[in-house]
Amino acid sequence: MTQALGGIVGYNKWLMALDLLLIFWFLYGWYNHYRKTGGYIDFWYYNMFLFFFVPVLIMYPFDNSDLNILSVLGLNNLYIIQDHSSEAFIVSLTGFSCAYVGKYLFDKEKPFVLIELMLIPFSNYLGRFYISIVKNPLISRGFILSYIVVLIGFLFFIVSSGLMKNPREFFMLNTKYMPIYILIISTFEIAFIIISIRSLQFNNNIDKTLFGFLVVFGFFLGVRAPIILQGISFGVFYIMYKRNGYISLTKVMTAISVILFLVMLLAYIRNSTDETSTDPSLVALSFIAEIFYGNTFSDVRDFSWVLGNWNREYYLGRSYLAAFLSFIPSSLYPIRETWGIGKLTVRAAGLDETTHPGLRMGVFGEMYLNFGIIGVALFGIIWGYILRRVDYFTKKYTSQGNVVKASSVIVYSSFISYLTGSAGTMSFYIIIFLLAALSILSRMRLDT
């Protein structure tokens, strides 16, 4: 492994050459897409930028840097990561290459029967549940208002308990309260998409006000991913609906800068001490370190970390089974304590199981640990097909002015994301329950 620029970057020279070639190829493909369609962004390129271009391609040389010592708790862990980074990078490239095969299948063979059959129960139920809720102002607003009240209560609790910096750690340590926290976090995702899409589709001031309050109080949940990812997804919908996928490059760069600033600010608030929080130079350095060597874009690095401590025995679906059975309390059936992917990755890295929820390994890490490269290839094809399908139908429905139906495609296709990281499966169960319950209420209201 070559270290360059004083250890700022590290790389295998052949993989670095491949990485630079793929960066050029990705940007060239995106530029051609823009020339043909006039749109900068759609859901295919949004997801590939978020899960492939940045964490895999851009971060490759930084994932191998000696400066990762800032985050990985010792030289031994650093050397393990560097020894296995090539494997993690190649596995990730294999998965994303197969995702492009899945995209090709959709474009040339749509519909592909086997994958379409997999989607039918989700589209027939989750999609219809969601549409009926969003179209019902009383049910959707009542739900959002109730949830905002819960968020206010949550904020009062963490302020009075001195947990503003990292409330998640409190719930990790006090596991009897963890289901409450999971419920609150999981509800945010569906609450956000319901009220944001209502605001966009119906342009009503009540919806916009509720949306604003939801965003403000959502910042105090103690996790970055829900509010950042949902916010970006809403931005993509806005651009597609209002501007047919076009937005000026200046606004694109401004939006990216704001998002990065918010991500780094939330990370800094969580990790800062009284000493660093008052030193502007340390604040600036911590932002830079978090971007390139922290835990925000560290998917491939953390995948390498896990690979280095893995005994090379495939899990054969047991981490997915543990996630599927996550609705059963661990006291009754402790499969999650043994085979939950969060526990497996934390143990592999030698981290504290009581306070660390687990390492992210990118889109294909868990699949590789369970089923090897064949599982990665097959899942990559399915993931790519569904992602391109989402892209196709969101474009179709937004061009018709129906943002509600377009967003329903994302909602009912979201099950595929829980195969990229099964630790969040309980959240999916909560979302299904909420959509079913609210849909029943909306139908009862319509009947009366």
N, C-alpha and C positions, 0 to 999 in steps of 0.2 A: 504494500500500500504506500503510495507516494504522498508525502506531505509537502504542500507548497504554500508560498506567501506567509511564511512564518507559522504554519500550522492552521491558517484560516480555512484552508480546504484540504481534502485528502481524496485520493482516487486511484483506481486501477486504470492504467492508461488506455487500455482497449475499451473498457466500459465507459470511460470518460468520452472517448471519441464517439461511441455509439450514442451516448447521452446527448452530446452536442448535435449530432445528426438528427436525433428524434425531436429535439427542441426546435430546430429549423423546420423539420417536416410538419410539426404540429402548427407552428405559426404560419407556415405557408398554406396549409389546409384551411386554417381559420380565415386567412386573407382572401383566399379564393372563394370561400363561402360568402364573405362580405361582398365581394365583387359581383357574385351571381345573384344574391338576394337583397343586398342593400341593408342587411341587418347585422349588427355587431354580435348580438347575443341570442341564444336560444337555449333550451334545456339540455341539449346534447353537449354543447360547448361549455355551458355553465358547469355541468357535472364533471366533464373531463378536465376542465381547468382546476376544479376544486379537488378532485381525487387523484388525478394523474399528473397534469402538467406541473403544478406547484410541489406537492409532497413527494413525487417520485423523480421527475426530471430536474426541476430547479434545485431541489434539496439534495440531490445525490452527492455532490462534492462536499457539502456541509455535514451530511450525515456521517462522513468518514473523518472529519476533522478532529485533531487532538483537543480542540476547544470544547468538545462535548463532555470533557471532564467536569464542566460546570454543572452538568445535569445528571450524570450517570453514576455518581457515588463511588468513584475510585478508579484507579488505573486498570485493575483487573477487568472490570466491566467494560471499560473503554477498549481494551485489547480484544475482548470477546466480540464486541460489536464490529470492530474493524475486520476481524477474521471471518465474520459471517455476512458482511454487508453485500458482498458480490452475489451470494446465494439469494438474499432477500430481494435485491434489485432485479435479478434475472427472473425470479418467481413472479414479482410484480409486473414486469414487462410481459411475461407470458400471459398473465391474466388479462391485461389490457389489450394485448394483441388479439386475444380471443373475443374480447368485447367488440372489437371492430369487425370480427367475423359475424358476431351476432347482429350488429348494425347492418351489415351487408345482407344477411338472411332476411331481415325485415324489409329492406328496400327492394330486394329481388323476389322474395317468395311470400310476401305477406298475404294472408295470415299464416304463420307457421303453426300447424294444428296443435302439436304437443304443448307448446308454450301458451298458446291461446286458451287451451283447456285448463291450464293451471290458473289463469287469470279470471275465469268465468265466475267462480263463487265470490271473489273479491269485488269484481265490477258489479255483479247483480245485487249485492247486499251493501257493502261498505260505500260504494259510489252513490247508490240511491239514498242510503241513510244520510250521507253528507249533504247531498243536494237538497233534500227536504228540510234539513235544519237551516242551511244558509238562506233559503228562500222564505223562511218563517221569521219575521222580525221579532216577534214577541219571545219565542223560544231562544233564538240565538242571542238576543240582547240580554235576556234574563240570565242565561248561562254565563255570558261574559261578565255581567255586573256581579254575579255571585262569586265568580272566580277572582275578580279584582278585590272584592272584600276579603277573600281568603289571603290574597297576596299582601294586603295591608296588614292583616293580622300576623302574617309571617314576618313582615318587616318589623313590626313592633316587637315580636319575639326575639329576633336576632339582634336588634338594637339594645333592648333591655338586658340581653344575655351576653353582650360583648362579642357577638359572632359575626360582625359585619364583614371581616376580611375573608373568612372561609367557613360559611355555615355548613358546607357539605361534610367537613371533617367531624363536626359535632355529631351528625347523624351516623357517620361511619363508626364512631366510637360507641354511640348509644343505639345499638341495633334495634332495640324495641320500638324506636321512633322512626326507623328507616322507611317502613312502608308508607308513612304519612308523607315523607319527603319525596319518595318515588311518585306518589299520587300527584303531588303538587307540580313536580317537574314534568311529568308525562302529560298532564292536562294543559300545560302551557302551549305545547306544540299544536294541538288541535284547536285550542282557543284562539291562538294567533292566526291560523289560516282562516278560520271562520270569520272573524271580525275584519281581518285585512281584506279578504275577498269581498265581503259585503261593502266595505268602504269603497273599494275600487269599482264594483259592479253597479251599485245603487247611488253612490256619491251623496250619502246622507250625513248630515252634520252629527247626528247622534252616534252613528257608527264610527265616524272619525274621532269623536271625543273619547269613546270607549277604547278605540284602538290606541290612542295616545296614552291613556292611563295604563293600559296593559303593557305597553312598551316600557314606560317609566318604571313601574313596579317590577317588571320582569328582570331588570338589571340587578336586582338584589337577591336573585335566586341562588347565586353562588356557583353557577356553571355558565360557561361562555357559549357552548355550542348551540343550545336551543334558540337564543335570541339572535345570534349572529347568522346562523344558517337560515332561519325562517325569514329574517330581514332581507338577506340576499335573494332568497327565492321570491319574496314579494317584489323586490326591485326588478327581477327578471320579468315577472308577470306585468308589472307596470310598463316596462319598456316595450314588451310585445304587444300589449293591449292599446296603449296610448300612442306609441311611436313606431309600431310595426317592426320592432327589433332594432331600431336605430337610436343611437344616442351619441352625442359628440364625444370625441376622444378626450377632450378636456374634462368633461363630466365623468367619463369612465375612470380616469386617473384620480380625480377628486374622490369619487366613491370608494375606490380601492384604498386610497390613503386614509380616509375616514374609518373604513372597516378595520384596517390594520392597526390604526391608532386605538380603536376601541378594544380590539382583541388584546393588544399589548397592555393597555391601561388596566383592564380587568385582571390580567395575569400579574401585573406589577402590584396592584392593590392586594392581591391574595398573598404574594410572596414577600412584600416589603417589610422592613423593620423600621423602628423609629429612627434609626441612624441613616438608612438609605433614603427614607422618604423625605428628608430635608436637604439632601445634597443633589442639586440639579445635574451635575456631571454623572453621578451614579444612576440617576433616573434615566438619563439618555443611554448610558451603557447597558442598563438592564433591558431597555427596549430592544436594542440591537441584538443582545445576547438571546433574548426570548425569541426573536424572529428566526435566527439561524441555528441556535444551539439549545433552545428551550424545548417545551413540550407541545407547542402549538402545531408545528408542521413536521413532527418527528416520526411519522408512521413507519417509514422504511428502517430508520435507525432502531426503533423499538422492536420491530419485527426481527432485526438482526440480533438484538439482545436476547429475545426469547429463543431464537434458533440456536444460539450459542449454549444454552442451558437445557435444550430439549434432548430427551434420550433416544430420539429417532423412532419411537414407536407411535404409529398413527393412532389418533383418538377414535377414529372410525365412527364419527357422528355423536360421540358421547357428550361433547360440549354443547351440541345442538339439542340433544335430548334433555340435558340439564336445564337449558333455557326454555324448552317446550313445557317442562314440568315446573316452571318457576312459580306458578300459582299455588303450589303445595308448600306449606311452611317447612323450613329446614329442620325444625324440631321433629316433624313427622317423617320426613324423607330427605336426608341430608345430601342428596346427589349434587346440589349446587356447591356445597362446601368442598367436594372432591373434584368435580368435573366442570364447574362453572368456568367459562373462559377467563373472566376477570381474576379468579383465584389462581388459575393455572399460570397466567402470565406474570402475576405478582410473585408467585412462588419461584418461577423460573428466574426472575430478575433479582430475587433476594430482597424484595421490598417488604414493607410492613403491611400485612393483610388487613389489619384493623383500621388503617387510615387511607390506604390506596385502593381505588376501585378497579385498577387494571390498566394494562398498556394497550394502546391502539396499535394494530399491525396492518393498517391499510385495508383495502377492499378484499384482498385475497389471503391474508395471513391465516385467519382461522380455518378457512377451507383447506389450505395447504397442510396444516397440522392434523386435520382430520382425514383427508383423502388424497394427499399428495398432489403431484403435478397434474394428474388426470382429473382430479376433482377441480383444480384451479381452472383448467381448460374448459371443462363442461360448464362450470358455473360462470366463467367469463362470457361464454356464448349466450347463456340465458340472461345474464345481467345486461350485456350489451344490447340484446334484442329488446328487452323491456325498456331500457333507457331510451332507445331510438323510438320505440312505440310511444312513450310519454312525450318525447319531443315532437313527433308527428301530430298527435292529437291535441296537444296544447297549442300548437300553431294553427291547426284547423279551427278549433273552437274559439280562440281569441280573435282570429280573423273574422269570425262570424259575430263577434261582440259578446260571446257567452263565456265570461271568465269563470263563472260558477262551474260550468260543465268541464272546462279546461282544468280547473284545480281539482275536480273530483278524480281525474285520471291519476294525478299525483298521489292523492289520498289512497285510492284502492291499489295502486302499484307499490306503495311504500313497504309492503311486506318483504320485498326482495332485499331491502336495506338491512333487515335484521338477520340475513344470512351472511352479510359482510362483517357483522359483529353481533353475536347472539346475546350479549350481555343486556341489551335493551329490550328483550322480548317481552318482559313484564309490562313495559310501557305500551307495547302494541296491544296487549290484552286490555289494558286500561282504555286505550283509544277506541277499541272495538266496543267495549261496554258503554262508553260515553256516547258514541255515535248511535248505538242501538237504542239506548234509553231516551236520548233527546229526539231521535226520529219517531219513537212511539208517542212521545209527548206532542210533537208537532202534528202528527196525524190525528191524535185525539182532539187537538185544538181545531184542526180543519174540519173534523167530523161534527164538532159542536157548532 
